[in-house]
Structures are given as C-alpha cells and as structure tokens.
Amino acid sequence: MPMDAHDIESMIKAAIPDAEVTIRDLAGDGDHYAATVISESFRGKSRVQQHQIVYQSLKGQMGGLLHALALQTGVPGGPGVPGGPGVPKG
C-alpha cells in the first residue's frame, strides 16, 4: 500500500518542526511524489545534508512504501525557494 501525501508531510514535520512542507503527487498513483521542504534548520548545510535530513525523517520508507520522491530543499527566502531571490512569486 503506497504512502499518503499527508503521512509524508506529517513525518517530515515531526522530524523538522519548523519546516514548511509542500507535497505533490506526480503521477496520481500515490507512489511518485515531489516535496519542497523549507526550514531554517537547513541554513549552513549543503544540499546533500538537507536531503539526508529529510530522508532520515521518512524512517526508511524510501524504496518501500514510498517509491519515489523528487526533493527540493532550502532555507526561508533562499535562492531556488518560492518567494526567494531569483524565483518568481505565484
């Protein structure tokens, strides 16, 4: 049984309480998601370290109940973040 988007969001927020999390079902099959996770706790960490924190929050569900997750991470107002420098709002 695939993971629900709400469950993914809840697991991330439980591990990263200040996170702003957006989950999208990419294929409509409950198996392929995209997640944007914005957190102040990512400041000073590399993109790889940020992704590792998110994957750890999913407690081993990647590759099992959660088949695929396209991940975008950042800090509030940072580059590449919706509403941040260089990214149009909307």
N, C-alpha and C positions, 0 to 999 in steps of 0.2 A: 504494500500500500504506500503510495507516494506521500511526501510531507505536504502539509498545507502551508500556504504563504504566511498565515497568522502564526503558525508554530515556529517557522523560521525566524520571523520578526521577534517573537517572544524570547526565543533562545538567545538571539543576539543582544537584545535589550537587557536580559538577565545578567549577561556577562559584561556588557558595556552600558551601564545605566544612563549615561548622558547621550547615548547615540541617537541620531536622527536616522531612521531606517525606512527605506522605500523598497518594496519587493514587487517585482512584475513577473507574471507567468508568461514566458516567452512563446511557448508552443501550445498553451491551452490544455496541456496534458498532466499538469501537476508534477512534472518531473524535471522541467527545464526553467530555471528562474534567473532573473537578473536582480542584483541587490546593490543599492547605493547606501553606504554607511558613512555617516559624517560624525566625527567625535573629536572633542578637544584632547582626549587621551591619546590620539594619534600624533599629536604635534611632536616633532623632533624624531619621529620614527620613519624608517624607509617604507616605501610602498609594500615591499615584501613582508616587513614586520607587521604592518597594518593588516594585510591579508591573513597572515598567520594568526593574529588575534581573533579575527572574525571566524576563521575555520575552527580554531580551538573552541569557540563559543558554541559551535554546532555539535560538539561532543561525539565526533566520529561518525556522524550521519552522512558525510560526503561519500559518494560512491555506493552508499547503501540505500537508505530511504530517500536520500536527496541525490539524484543522479547528476545534475549539472547546475552550477551556479556561476554566472558571469558576475564578477565582483568589481565594484568601483568604490574606492575609499578616499577619504580626505579629512581635512580639518575645516571647521566653520570658516567660511569666507575665503578659503584657499583656492589656488588655481585648479581648474578642472572640476570644481564643485558648482552645482547650480547656484547662481546668485553670487559666485565668487568672481575674481578678476578673470577677464577673458571669456567668460561664459555668459551668453545672453540669458536674461531672466525670462521666464514664461513657461 
